[in-house]
Amino acid sequence: MIEADTPLPLSGKAWLVTGGTGGIGAEVVRGLVRLGAEVVFVGRNEQLAAALIRDVLADRPQASITFLAADLGDQGQVRRLAEQVMRRWPRLNGLINNAGGIYGRRELSGDGIERTMALNHLAPFLLTRLLLPVLTAAASPQVPSRVIVVSSNAHRSGRIDTEDPEGARGYQGWRAYRQSKLANLLFTYELAWRLGPAVVTVNALHPGFVATGIGTANGLLPAPVWWLAKRFGLSPEASAATILRVVTAAETLAKSGRYYVRGQQERSAPASYDRDTARWLWEWSERKTGLRHCA
């Protein structure tokens, strides 16, 4: 039996981190390596990935760290990524769905889907569903495999627009972002409910407001405004620590369908527990990704 105040051992455990080449994701990768995990991380920028691997190996030459390139806004690439992972890691102990973005202007992905929902919601929906077999294979009733979805407290002012979820009739960047973060919670809870008392747990968290370049990367805010906002944000290292706290805390091991803020369990917004909306979103997501069967 693992005591509640004893960090969970990660040595030899395989963990996959999306959005791992910069910001919070890169610090989560570093943290998992320090804890002894075998780390697979996903991103688009191969130069940043190579630099991160060099830094990690300079500090820990025996570390097991692998980069897989994928644009998660492209469902074909999500499927290829899942195939690569299942072929090379038939037993996966954990998945951290960290990749995300904010878009000041409405853009469509290569699949013709509004990019905020494509990247922030549909990518983790599809990737998680595809990887459930290898997550299940690595699990036991005593030590379940774990899925963690990085959401945001921005979900508290979000709303799922069932009439226009892709903002075709009127797009606003923050509104789309808040909706996608609410979708993260609805997906987390619905998947946890569908899996039931299974050997794969699914939880979401808010890492805090993070001082990264996400606000200016896609035309959301002018650089001076985002610079001022960043002064009140957490560093990527501090935010990553909140994620790692959920990963390593024994008291979170068997819990599923929960929401954590800075490592502590909290209630999310009432809208995130709406089962009717969750079922609508699940069915819409299945249509958009081509997944028809239940988890």
N, C-alpha and C positions, 0 to 999 in steps of 0.2 A: 504494500500500500504506500502511495506517495503522500507525504505530509503536505498540508496546504501551503506551508511557507517554504517548501523546497522547490526550486525551479525545475521544470521538466527537463530531463536529459534529451539533447538533440543530436548527440554524437551518432553518426551513421544514418541519420534520418534525412530523407530527400525532400527538399522544399522547393517549390517553384514560385518565383516572384515576378509579376508583370510590372511594367514601367520601372525596370530596375537599373536603368543607365544613369539616372540623375535624381536630384532632390531626395525626397523621402525614400524612394525605392532603393537608391544606391546605398543609403545608410542602413536600410533593413538588410540588404545583401551583406554588408560588412558585419552587421550584428549577428546574423545567422551563422556566418563563417566563424566568427569568434566563439560561438556557442557549440561549434563542432559539426554543424549540419553540412550535408552535401547540398550545394545551392545551384539551382538552375535559374537564370534570370533572363527576362525578355525585354526587348526594346527595339528601336529602329536605328539608332546611331551606333554603328560598329566601331567608330573611333572612340567614342565615350566608353563603350563596353570594353575595348582593349585596354584603355587607360585604367579602368576600374579593376580589371583582372590583374594588371601589373602591380597596382597598389596593394591589392589583397595578397598576392603571392609574395611580394616583397616583405610583408609583415608575417605571413604564415605560408611558407613554401610548400607545406604538405596539404594545403587546403584543396578541397574538391569544388571547383567552381566552373560553370559552363554557361556560355551565352548562346541564346537562340534568337535570331533576328526575325521580327514579325511586326507588321502594322496591324494592330488589333482592331482598327476601324474597318478592316477588310475581312469579311467572313471567310473567304477562301484561304487567307493567311492564318486565320484562327484555326481552321480545320487542319491545315498543314502542320501548324504548331502542335496541335493535339496529337496528330499522328506521330510526329517526331518524338514527343514526350512518351507516348505509350510504347513506342518501339524501343526506346533507350532506357526508360525507367518504368518497368512493369509494376513497380510498387512505389507509389508516391505518398509520402506522409502528410504533406501540407501544401496548400495553394493559397497564396496571398494575391487577391485581385486588387492591385494598387493602381494600375494605369488609368489615366483619366485626363480630361481637358475641359477648357472653357472656350467658347467661340463667340466673339463679338458679332460676327456676321453669320447668317444662315448659310451653311455649306452642306453639300451632300457627299456621302461616302461613295466609293466605287460601286457599292450595291444599291445606290440610289436612296439611301436612308439618311435622314438628318444626322449630322456628324456627332452631336453631343449624345444623343440616345444610342447611336451606333457604337461609340467608344466606351461611354461611361456605364451603359446598362447592357446592351445586347452582347458586347464582347464577353463580359464575365458570365452572363447567362449561358452563352453558347459554350465557352471554354470549360466552365464548371461542369455542365451537363456531359460534355464529351469525355472529361477526365474522371468521372465518377467510378468507372471500372478499376482504374489503377489506384485511386484513392481507397476504394473498398478493399482491394487486394492487399494493401499495406497495413490495414487496420486490424485491431482485435477488440473484443468487448472491454478489455482493461485499458487499452491505449488506442482510442479512436483516431482516425485521420481527421484533418481539420481544414475547413475552408474559411478564410477570412476575407470579407469584402470591405474595402476602405470606402466608407461613405463620408458624410459630413453633417454637421449640425445645420447646414444650409437647408437640409431636408425639412426642417421645422416650418419653413414658410413655403414649401413646395406644394404643388398640386398636380395630379395626373390628369391631363386634359384628354379625356377619352374621345372627344370629338376631333381633336387636332393635336395628337401627341408629338408630331414632328414640326410644329410651328409653321405650317404652310400658309396659314391665314394671317400671321403676324408674329414675327420672331423677335425675341428679346433675350440676349445672352444669359443674363443672370437667371431669368425665369426658366430657361431651358436647363441650366445647370441645376437649379433647385429641384426641378422635376426629376432629373436623372438621379440625383442623390436620394430622393424619396423612392424612386424605383429600385435603387440598391437595397433599401430596407424591405420593401414589399417582396422582392425576390428572395432575400435572405430568409425571411420568416416563412414564406410559402414553401421554399425548398426544405427547410427544417421540418415543417409540418408534414410534407409529403414523404420525407425520409423516415419520420417517426423516430423511435428509439433505436437508431441504426448505429453503425460503427463509423459513420462520417458525420461530424458535427459542422454546423454552418452558423457563423456569427458575423456581425458587422461592427464597425467602430468608427469613431470620429477622432482623427489624429491631432486635432487642434488646427488653428489657422496658421498656415505654414509660410515662412518667408522664402518663397521660390519665385521663379519668373513666370509662373503660369498665367498671371493676370495680364501680362503684356504680350505673351507669345502669339496669341491669335486675335489681336486687335480688340480686346475687351476694354482695356483702360489705357489712357496715356501713361507713359513711363513715370512722370513725376507723381501722379496720383497713386500708382501702385507702389512707388518707392516710399511714400509717406505711410501707406497702409502696412507695408512690410515691417516698419519700425515697431509695430505692435504685435508682430507674429512670432511664432516659435521658429527656432532653427530646424532644418531638416533632421539634425541629429536628435534633438529633443522630441520631435514628432515620431521619428522612428522608434525611439525608446518606448513610446506609448503602445506602439504595435507589438514590439517585442515583449512587453509586459503581458499582453494578452496571450501571446504565443507560449510563453514560458511559465505562466502562473498555473499551478496545479488545480486551483479552485475553478478554473475555466475549462478544464480538460473534458468533462463529460457534459458540459452545458451546450445547448444548441438553441438557435433562434433568439439570441440575446444581442443587446447593443451596449457597447462600451465607449466611455468617454474618458480619455487619459487613463486608461487601464481599469476604470471602475464601471461596474454595470449600472446602467441607467435606463429609464423608460424613454423610448423615442416618442415622436409626435403621434397623437391619436390617429392621424390619417395613415400612419404606417402599419396599423393593425387592422385595417379595413379589409376583410377577407373578400368581399365582392370586388373591390378594386384590384386586389392581389390576383384573383382568378382572371379578371379581365386582362391584366397586364401579362400574366403567364400565357394566356391564349394568344394575345397579340404578339408576344415575343416568339412563340413557337411558329406563328405564321411568318414572321419576319426572318427567322433563322432557318426555317424548313424543318424544325424539330416537331414531331407530332406526338411521340410517345411520352408517357409520364416518366418521371425520375424513378 
